[in-house]
């Protein structure tokens, strides 16, 4: 059986976005879905002693929320749910992911983001600096896509430097599990001061982006259905917006070179992509876990 998809749930729009994306990912890959709601670990408080009655009320309400969201997914998947405790939501979620040997952790954008866009809150930011499990970021409004809607494509965004082996392996494995095509994307951008004659520089940049894609595509297994696309623009955001995006696809990026082995760290390019990316984004660790990847 595939390793589970763990989603961090809160009774908010962001929580609904996360659950919708997680359900689609679990359904596409045939993986179990684990909905986790993390409550503060009041037992460790040294300032005020925990009130047993209040704690019981909070847990009962949390379980009601989980039962409700689980019922809403009955036509797409059959999730399991649990209430956990942690010093922070991210810490409790990561602990649950380790205990369940999760393939992915899914979280929603913070409240206040633009519809169809990502806005990182404290939970996502903490996970992106500490997780050794791939993190899936659900954009604002992702709940509008029916959880039963199939994933249509996996898009892997390749950087301009070497070291995309893990990203490619994860993307190929995900595309194969979901039985969808793989799109390789390289972003050719300028990010240069205004006023420069950039014609020659554009040609060099486009050629480099094409070579990156050719090398990556040559490394793919022969039976993988794939296409390679160069996204061009004046900056990262512009390049991302020039590309066509299907609301039901998933994008994948690797961690920054600054990330510790088997840990996440969102690089500057991926952070810029997030500002305008209209689809869920999966961030994979820089190297594989010692256990050797996804089963």
C-alpha positions in Angstrom: 0.0 0.0 0.0 1.2 3.5 -0.8 2.4 5.7 2.0 -0.3 8.0 3.4 -1.0 11.7 2.6 -1.2 13.7 5.9 -3.1 16.9 5.8 -3.1 19.5 8.6 -6.7 20.6 9.1 -8.2 23.7 10.7 -11.9 24.7 10.6 -11.0 27.6 8.2 -11.0 28.2 4.5 -7.3 27.4 4.4 -8.1 24.1 6.1 -10.7 23.3 3.5 -8.2 24.2 0.7 -5.7 21.8 2.2 -8.2 19.0 2.6 -9.4 19.4 -1.0 -5.9 19.2 -2.4 -4.9 16.3 -0.1 -8.0 14.3 -1.0 -7.2 14.7 -4.7 -3.6 13.7 -4.2 -4.5 10.7 -2.2 -7.2 9.6 -4.7 -4.8 10.1 -7.6 -2.1 8.0 -6.1 -4.2 5.4 -4.3 -2.8 6.5 -1.0 -4.6 6.6 2.4 -5.6 10.1 3.6 -4.9 11.0 7.2 -6.6 14.3 8.4 -4.8 15.6 11.4 -5.9 18.5 13.7 -3.3 19.7 16.1 -4.2 21.3 19.4 -1.8 23.1 21.8 -0.2 20.9 24.3 -1.5 22.6 27.5 0.0 20.0 29.8 3.4 21.6 29.4 2.2 25.0 30.5 4.0 26.3 33.6 2.1 29.6 33.7 -1.5 28.4 34.1 -2.6 24.8 34.9 -4.8 23.1 32.3 -8.5 23.1 32.9 -9.8 19.6 32.3 -13.3 20.6 31.4 -12.2 23.2 28.9 -9.7 20.8 27.3 -12.4 18.2 27.0 -14.7 20.8 25.3 -12.0 21.8 22.8 -11.2 18.2 21.9 -14.9 17.4 21.5 -15.3 20.4 19.1 -12.1 19.3 17.2 -13.5 15.8 16.7 -16.8 17.2 15.5 -14.9 19.3 12.9 -13.0 16.2 11.8 -16.1 14.1 11.5 -17.8 16.8 9.4 -14.9 17.2 7.0 -14.5 13.4 6.7 -18.2 13.1 5.8 -17.9 15.8 3.1 -15.2 13.7 1.4 -17.2 10.5 1.3 -17.6 10.6 -2.5 -13.9 11.1 -3.1 -11.9 9.1 -0.5 -12.4 7.4 2.8 -10.1 9.4 5.2 -9.0 8.6 8.7 -8.7 11.4 11.2 -7.1 12.1 14.5 -6.6 14.9 17.1 -2.9 15.5 18.1 -1.2 17.7 20.5 2.0 19.6 19.9 4.0 22.7 21.0 3.1 24.1 17.6 0.8 23.1 14.8 3.7 22.4 12.5 5.6 20.3 15.2 2.5 18.2 15.8 1.9 17.7 12.1 5.5 16.7 11.4 5.4 14.2 14.4 2.2 12.7 13.0 3.8 12.4 9.5 6.8 10.6 11.0 4.6 8.2 13.0 2.5 7.4 9.9 5.5 7.3 7.5 3.8 9.9 5.3 4.7 10.5 1.7 3.4 14.1 1.9 2.3 16.8 4.3 -0.4 19.1 3.0 -1.2 22.6 4.4 -3.2 25.5 3.2 -2.3 29.1 2.6 -2.7 31.6 5.4 -5.9 33.5 5.5 -5.8 36.8 3.6 -4.1 35.5 0.4 -5.5 36.3 -3.0 -7.8 33.6 -4.6 -5.8 31.1 -6.5 -2.5 32.3 -5.0 -0.2 31.2 -2.1 0.3 33.2 1.0 2.6 31.5 3.5 1.6 31.6 7.1 3.6 30.5 10.2 2.7 26.8 9.8 3.8 26.5 6.2 6.9 28.6 6.8 7.9 26.4 9.8 7.5 23.3 7.8 9.4 24.6 4.8 12.4 25.2 7.1 12.2 21.9 9.1 10.4 19.1 7.3 12.1 16.1 5.9 8.8 15.1 4.3 7.7 16.7 1.0 5.3 19.6 1.8 2.3 20.4 -0.4 1.1 24.0 -0.4 -2.6 24.4 -1.2 -3.4 27.8 -2.7 -6.3 30.0 -1.6 -9.5 28.8 -3.2 -8.3 25.3 -3.9 -11.4 24.0 -2.3 -13.3 25.2 -5.4 -11.9 22.2 -7.2 -13.9 19.1 -6.4 -11.9 16.6 -4.3 -13.0 13.9 -6.7 -11.5 15.8 -9.7 -8.6 13.7 -11.1 -5.1 15.2 -11.2 -4.4 16.0 -14.8 -0.6 16.6 -15.0 2.6 17.0 -12.9 4.8 20.0 -13.7 8.4 19.9 -12.5 10.0 23.3 -12.3 13.8 22.8 -13.0 16.4 25.3 -11.8 19.3 26.5 -13.9 21.9 24.6 -11.8 22.7 20.9 -11.6 21.2 18.8 -8.8 17.7 18.1 -10.0 18.0 14.3 -9.7 15.8 14.0 -6.6 13.2 16.4 -8.0 13.0 14.4 -11.3 12.7 11.1 -9.4 10.0 12.4 -7.2 8.1 14.0 -10.1 8.4 10.8 -12.3 7.2 8.6 -9.4 4.2 11.0 -8.7 3.3 11.1 -12.4 3.5 7.3 -12.6 1.4 6.8 -9.5 -1.3 9.2 -10.7 -1.1 7.9 -14.3 -0.7 11.4 -15.8 1.9 13.1 -18.1 4.9 15.0 -16.8 5.7 18.5 -17.9 9.3 19.8 -17.4 9.6 23.5 -17.1 12.6 25.8 -17.1 12.2 29.5 -16.5 14.3 31.8 -18.6 14.2 35.3 -17.0 16.1 38.5 -17.2 16.0 40.2 -13.8 18.3 42.9 -15.2 18.3 46.7 -14.7 16.1 48.6 -17.1 17.6 50.2 -20.1 20.1 47.4 -21.1 20.1 46.0 -24.5 19.1 42.5 -23.5 18.6 40.8 -26.9 21.8 38.8 -26.9 21.4 38.0 -23.2 17.9 36.7 -23.9 19.2 34.4 -26.6 21.8 33.0 -24.2 19.3 32.5 -21.4 16.8 30.8 -23.7 19.5 28.4 -25.0 20.6 27.6 -21.5 17.1 26.9 -20.4 16.6 24.6 -23.4 19.8 22.7 -22.6 18.6 22.2 -19.0 15.4 20.7 -20.2 17.1 18.5 -22.8 19.4 17.1 -20.2 16.6 16.4 -17.8 14.3 14.8 -20.4 17.2 12.6 -21.6 17.5 11.2 -18.0 13.8 10.2 -17.9 12.7 6.6 -18.3 11.6 5.9 -21.8 8.1 5.0 -20.9 7.4 8.4 -19.2 5.0 10.6 -21.2 6.6 14.1 -21.0 6.9 17.5 -22.6 9.5 20.2 -22.1 8.6 23.9 -22.0 10.6 27.1 -21.5 8.8 29.9 -19.7 10.2 33.3 -20.6 9.7 36.7 -19.1 11.3 39.7 -17.5 11.3 38.1 -14.1 10.2 34.8 -12.4 6.6 35.9 -11.8 6.2 37.0 -15.4 7.7 33.7 -16.7 5.3 31.7 -14.5 2.3 33.6 -15.7 3.2 33.1 -19.3 2.8 29.4 -18.9 -0.6 27.6 -19.2 -1.8 26.1 -16.0 -4.6 23.5 -15.5 -6.4 24.0 -12.2 -6.2 20.2 -11.6 -2.5 19.9 -12.1 0.3 19.8 -9.4 3.6 21.6 -9.6 6.8 20.3 -8.0 10.0 22.2 -7.0 13.1 21.1 -5.3 14.6 22.7 -2.2 17.3 25.3 -2.2 21.0 24.3 -2.3 21.2 25.9 1.1 18.9 23.2 2.6 20.4 20.7 4.9 20.5 17.1 3.6 17.0 15.5 3.7 15.4 18.9 4.8 13.4 21.5 3.0 14.4 25.1 2.4 12.4 27.2 0.0 14.8 29.0 -2.5 14.3 32.5 -3.8 13.1 31.3 -7.2 10.4 29.0 -5.7 9.4 31.8 -3.3 8.8 34.1 -6.3 6.9 31.4 -8.1 4.5 31.1 -5.1 3.4 34.7 -5.5 1.6 33.9 -8.8 1.4 30.1 -9.0 -2.3 29.2 -9.3 -2.0 25.5 -8.6 -0.8 23.4 -5.5 3.0 23.3 -5.1 4.9 20.3 -3.8 8.4 21.1 -2.3 10.7 18.1 -2.0 13.8 17.8 0.2 17.2 18.3 -1.3 18.2 14.6 -0.9 16.2 11.4 -0.3 15.6 10.0 3.1 17.9 7.2 4.3 15.0 4.8 4.0 15.2 5.3 0.2 12.3 7.2 -1.1 8.6 6.4 -1.8 7.2 2.9 -1.7 
